[in-house]
Amino acid sequence: MFDNLASRVKADFARARFKAFLNRARGALAGQPKTLLSYDEVKEKLRIGGPIYRGVKTVPIEKIAGSLNRYHQFDRAFLPLEDQIANRWQNVDRAFYQDISLPPVVLYKVGDVYFVVDGHHRVSVAREQGQEFIDADVRECQTRVNITPDLKPEDLEILGEKVDFLERTGLDRIRPKAAIKLTIPDGFDRMLEHVAVHRYFMGLDLQRDISEQEAVAHWYDRVYLPIVGVIRRSGVLREFPGKTEGDLYLWILDRQRYLSAQGRNLMSPARAAREFVDKVK
C-alpha cells in the first residue's frame, strides 16, 4: 500500500513538472510568459493599502494567480518549476490521497486576484488534483484599480499609470461611475496633459482661477463623455478588437490636434469624434 502511494505521488509530481515545461514552452513561443504575479511588484505599481483581515473564506483556485515570495517556483497555473520542491509537494499530495485535513492557506486579496503568502504547495496540489476551491485565511489589500487573474505584465504598467492618474485628478471621487480603460502605454499621462490644457483654457474663457477638481469634472463631462457617446452610438469599437473607448478617445484627440496643425478650425470634441467615425466607416 505504502509503495503504491509513494509511486503515485512521484508520478503526480513528474506529470505536473512536464505540464509546467509545456506551459513554459507555449508561453515562450507565444511571447506571453506564464509566470506568477509578484505581490511586491503589484504593491509597488498600484500603491495598495492594507492588508485587512477578512477571516477564513472558500476561494476559487483559478483566482489565485500570484505569490508573496515564491513566484519563481511555480507558474501561473501553480505547476512546479523546480525539482528541489519535489519532497514537500509529494508530502502534500500524499495527504490528499490519505484524506488528511491541512490548515487553510494564507492569501492576500488584491482586486479579484489572490496572492499566496503561505501554502504554495497546497494550492499547487489542489489545482493539479482538480479542486475548484480551497479554504484560505484571507487578508484584503485596498486598491484604486481592479486587477483580474489574467493580468499581464504590460497591463500592470498601464494600471500603475492609471493609479497615478487617479491620485493626481481624484476622478474616481469626483465621478465615482467613471471607468476609463486603456491599452495604450503612456495613455493616462496624455490624459493628464489634456486635463491641464483644458483647465488652462477654462481659465481664459471664464476669466477666473479654475480649481483642479472643477477642471477634472468639466473635462470628463464636456470632453471625454461626448466623445465616448459618439463611439458607443456608432458601434465603431467593433472595428478595433482588443481596444477600448479610452484608446479611441486618445486617437480622436490626436486627429483633432493633427487637423488643427494643418490649419483646420478647431472643432468640438463630439464633432471630431463623428469625423473620426465617418472616416473609419
C-alpha positions as CSV (number, residue, x, y, z in Angstrom):
1,M,0.0,0.0,0.0
2,F,2.8,2.4,1.0
3,D,4.9,1.6,-2.0
4,N,1.9,2.1,-4.3
5,L,1.1,5.5,-2.8
6,A,4.8,6.6,-3.0
7,S,4.8,5.7,-6.7
8,R,1.6,7.5,-7.3
9,V,2.7,10.8,-5.7
10,K,6.0,10.6,-7.6
11,A,4.1,10.1,-10.8
12,D,1.8,13.1,-10.0
13,F,4.8,15.3,-9.4
14,A,6.5,14.2,-12.6
15,R,3.3,14.8,-14.6
16,A,3.0,18.3,-13.0
17,R,6.6,19.1,-13.9
18,F,6.1,18.0,-17.5
19,K,2.9,20.2,-17.8
20,A,4.9,23.1,-16.4
21,F,7.5,22.5,-19.1
22,L,4.9,22.5,-21.8
23,N,3.3,25.7,-20.4
24,R,6.7,27.5,-20.4
25,A,7.4,26.4,-24.0
26,R,4.0,27.6,-25.2
27,G,4.4,30.8,-23.4
28,A,7.9,31.4,-24.9
29,L,6.6,30.7,-28.4
30,A,3.6,33.0,-28.0
31,G,5.7,35.7,-26.3
32,Q,3.5,35.5,-23.2
33,P,5.3,34.3,-20.1
34,K,3.2,32.2,-17.8
35,T,4.9,33.4,-14.6
36,L,3.1,34.1,-11.3
37,L,2.3,37.7,-10.4
38,S,4.7,39.1,-7.8
39,Y,2.9,40.7,-4.8
40,D,5.8,43.1,-4.2
41,E,5.7,44.3,-7.8
42,V,1.9,44.8,-7.7
43,K,2.2,46.6,-4.4
44,E,4.8,49.0,-5.8
45,K,3.0,49.7,-9.1
46,L,-0.6,50.0,-7.7
47,R,0.3,51.5,-4.3
48,I,-2.1,49.2,-2.5
49,G,-3.0,49.6,1.2
50,G,-3.8,47.1,3.9
51,P,-3.9,44.2,4.4
52,I,-7.2,44.0,6.3
53,Y,-8.1,40.6,7.9
54,R,-11.3,39.1,6.3
55,G,-11.3,35.7,8.0
56,V,-11.4,32.2,6.6
57,K,-13.0,32.1,3.2
58,T,-13.6,29.5,0.5
59,V,-11.7,30.8,-2.5
60,P,-11.8,29.8,-6.2
61,I,-8.4,28.3,-7.0
62,E,-8.5,29.8,-10.5
63,K,-8.3,33.3,-8.9
64,I,-5.0,32.5,-7.2
65,A,-2.5,33.9,-9.6
66,G,0.3,35.4,-7.6
67,S,2.8,34.9,-4.7
68,L,4.4,36.9,-2.0
69,N,7.8,35.3,-2.3
70,R,7.8,32.1,-4.4
71,Y,6.7,33.3,-7.8
72,H,9.8,31.7,-9.3
73,Q,9.0,28.2,-8.1
74,F,5.5,27.9,-9.7
75,D,4.0,29.1,-12.9
76,R,0.7,30.9,-13.4
77,A,-1.2,27.5,-13.2
78,F,0.7,26.8,-10.0
79,L,2.6,23.9,-11.6
80,P,6.0,23.3,-10.0
81,L,9.0,24.7,-11.8
82,E,11.8,23.2,-9.7
83,D,12.7,19.6,-8.8
84,Q,14.0,20.8,-5.4
85,I,10.4,21.2,-4.1
86,A,9.5,17.6,-5.0
87,N,9.6,16.2,-1.4
88,R,7.4,18.8,0.0
89,W,5.0,18.7,-3.0
90,Q,4.7,15.0,-2.7
91,N,4.1,15.1,1.0
92,V,1.1,17.4,0.4
93,D,-0.1,15.1,-2.4
94,R,0.2,12.1,-0.1
95,A,-2.0,13.9,2.5
96,F,-4.6,14.5,-0.3
97,Y,-4.8,10.7,-1.0
98,Q,-5.0,9.9,2.7
99,D,-7.7,12.4,3.2
100,I,-5.7,14.3,5.8
101,S,-7.0,17.8,6.6
102,L,-4.4,20.5,6.2
103,P,-4.7,24.0,7.6
104,P,-6.1,26.8,5.4
105,V,-3.6,28.5,3.1
106,V,-2.9,32.2,3.7
107,L,-3.7,34.6,0.9
108,Y,-3.6,38.3,0.2
109,K,-6.5,39.6,-2.0
110,V,-5.9,42.5,-4.4
111,G,-8.9,43.3,-6.6
112,D,-10.0,40.0,-8.0
113,V,-6.7,38.2,-7.6
114,Y,-5.3,36.2,-4.7
115,F,-1.6,36.0,-3.8
116,V,-0.2,33.1,-1.7
117,V,1.6,34.1,1.5
118,D,1.7,30.5,2.9
119,G,0.6,27.3,1.3
120,H,2.0,27.3,-2.2
121,H,2.4,23.5,-2.3
122,R,-1.2,23.0,-1.1
123,V,-2.5,25.3,-3.8
124,S,-0.4,23.5,-6.4
125,V,-1.5,20.0,-5.4
126,A,-5.2,21.1,-5.0
127,R,-5.2,22.5,-8.5
128,E,-3.4,19.5,-10.0
129,Q,-5.9,17.2,-8.4
130,G,-8.8,19.1,-9.9
131,Q,-10.1,21.0,-6.9
132,E,-12.0,24.2,-7.7
133,F,-12.0,25.8,-4.3
134,I,-9.7,25.9,-1.3
135,D,-10.1,27.2,2.3
136,A,-8.0,30.3,2.9
137,D,-7.2,32.7,5.7
138,V,-7.7,35.9,3.7
139,R,-6.3,39.4,4.1
140,E,-7.5,42.1,1.7
141,C,-5.4,44.9,0.3
142,Q,-7.2,48.1,-0.8
143,T,-6.5,49.4,-4.4
144,R,-8.0,52.1,-6.6
145,V,-8.0,49.9,-9.6
146,N,-9.2,46.3,-10.1
147,I,-7.0,43.5,-11.3
148,T,-8.0,40.1,-12.6
149,P,-6.2,36.7,-12.7
150,D,-5.4,37.1,-16.4
151,L,-3.3,40.3,-15.7
152,K,-0.2,40.5,-17.9
153,P,3.0,42.4,-17.1
154,E,2.2,45.1,-19.7
155,D,-1.3,45.5,-18.1
156,L,0.4,46.2,-14.8
157,E,2.4,49.1,-16.2
158,I,-0.7,50.7,-17.6
159,L,-2.7,50.1,-14.4
160,G,0.2,51.8,-12.5
161,E,-0.2,54.8,-14.7
162,K,-3.9,54.7,-14.0
163,V,-3.3,54.8,-10.3
164,D,-1.1,57.9,-10.7
165,F,-3.8,59.5,-12.9
166,L,-6.5,58.8,-10.3
167,E,-4.3,60.1,-7.4
168,R,-3.5,63.3,-9.2
169,T,-7.0,64.0,-10.6
170,G,-9.3,62.4,-8.0
171,L,-11.6,61.4,-10.9
172,D,-12.8,58.3,-9.0
173,R,-14.0,60.5,-6.2
174,I,-15.4,63.3,-8.4
175,R,-17.1,61.0,-10.8
176,P,-17.4,57.6,-9.0
177,K,-19.0,55.9,-12.0
178,A,-16.1,56.8,-14.3
179,A,-14.4,53.7,-15.6
180,I,-11.7,54.7,-18.1
181,K,-9.8,51.7,-19.5
182,L,-6.7,51.9,-21.8
183,T,-4.4,49.5,-23.5
184,I,-2.0,52.3,-24.8
185,P,1.2,52.8,-22.9
186,D,1.5,56.4,-21.5
187,G,-2.2,57.0,-22.3
188,F,-3.0,58.2,-18.8
189,D,-0.1,60.6,-18.9
190,R,-1.5,62.0,-22.1
191,M,-4.9,62.4,-20.4
192,L,-3.2,64.3,-17.6
193,E,-2.0,66.7,-20.2
194,H,-5.5,67.0,-21.7
195,V,-6.9,67.9,-18.2
196,A,-4.1,70.5,-17.7
197,V,-4.7,72.1,-21.1
198,H,-8.5,72.1,-20.5
199,R,-8.0,73.8,-17.2
200,Y,-5.9,76.5,-18.8
201,F,-8.4,77.3,-21.5
202,M,-11.3,77.2,-19.0
203,G,-9.5,79.9,-17.0
204,L,-9.1,82.0,-20.2
205,D,-12.7,81.6,-21.2
206,L,-14.2,82.3,-17.7
207,Q,-11.6,84.9,-16.7
208,R,-11.0,83.3,-13.3
209,D,-9.0,80.7,-11.5
210,I,-10.2,77.2,-12.0
211,S,-9.7,74.6,-9.3
212,E,-8.2,71.2,-10.3
213,Q,-11.4,69.5,-9.2
214,E,-13.6,71.8,-11.3
215,A,-11.3,71.3,-14.4
216,V,-11.4,67.5,-14.0
217,A,-15.2,67.3,-13.7
218,H,-15.6,69.7,-16.7
219,W,-13.1,67.8,-18.8
220,Y,-14.8,64.5,-18.1
221,D,-18.3,65.8,-18.7
222,R,-17.7,68.1,-21.7
223,V,-14.8,66.4,-23.5
224,Y,-14.4,62.7,-22.6
225,L,-18.0,61.7,-22.3
226,P,-19.2,63.4,-25.5
227,I,-16.5,61.5,-27.5
228,V,-17.3,58.2,-25.8
229,G,-21.0,58.8,-26.5
230,V,-20.3,59.1,-30.2
231,I,-18.1,55.9,-30.1
232,R,-20.9,54.0,-28.3
233,R,-23.7,55.1,-30.6
234,S,-21.7,54.4,-33.7
235,G,-20.6,50.9,-32.7
236,V,-17.2,51.7,-34.2
237,L,-15.4,50.0,-31.4
238,R,-16.2,46.7,-33.2
239,E,-13.7,47.7,-35.8
240,F,-10.9,47.7,-33.3
241,P,-10.7,44.3,-31.5
242,G,-9.0,44.4,-28.2
243,K,-9.1,48.2,-27.9
244,T,-11.2,50.4,-25.5
245,E,-13.3,53.5,-25.6
246,G,-10.4,55.3,-23.9
247,D,-8.0,54.2,-26.7
248,L,-10.3,55.6,-29.3
249,Y,-10.7,58.8,-27.3
250,L,-6.9,59.3,-27.5
251,W,-6.8,58.6,-31.2
252,I,-9.6,61.1,-31.9
253,L,-7.9,63.8,-29.9
254,D,-4.7,63.1,-31.8
255,R,-6.6,63.5,-35.0
256,Q,-8.1,66.7,-33.8
257,R,-4.7,68.1,-33.0
258,Y,-3.4,67.0,-36.4
259,L,-6.2,68.8,-38.2
260,S,-5.6,71.9,-36.2
261,A,-1.9,71.8,-37.1
262,Q,-3.0,71.6,-40.8
263,G,-4.8,74.9,-40.4
264,R,-8.3,73.4,-39.9
265,N,-10.5,75.2,-37.5
266,L,-10.5,73.6,-34.0
267,M,-13.7,71.5,-33.9
268,S,-15.7,70.4,-30.8
269,P,-14.8,67.0,-29.3
270,A,-18.1,65.5,-30.4
271,R,-17.6,66.7,-34.0
272,A,-14.1,65.4,-34.0
273,A,-15.4,62.1,-32.9
274,R,-18.1,62.0,-35.6
275,E,-15.5,62.8,-38.3
276,F,-13.2,60.1,-37.0
277,V,-16.1,57.6,-37.0
278,D,-17.1,58.6,-40.6
279,K,-13.5,58.2,-41.7
280,V,-13.2,54.7,-40.2
281,K,-16.5,53.5,-41.6
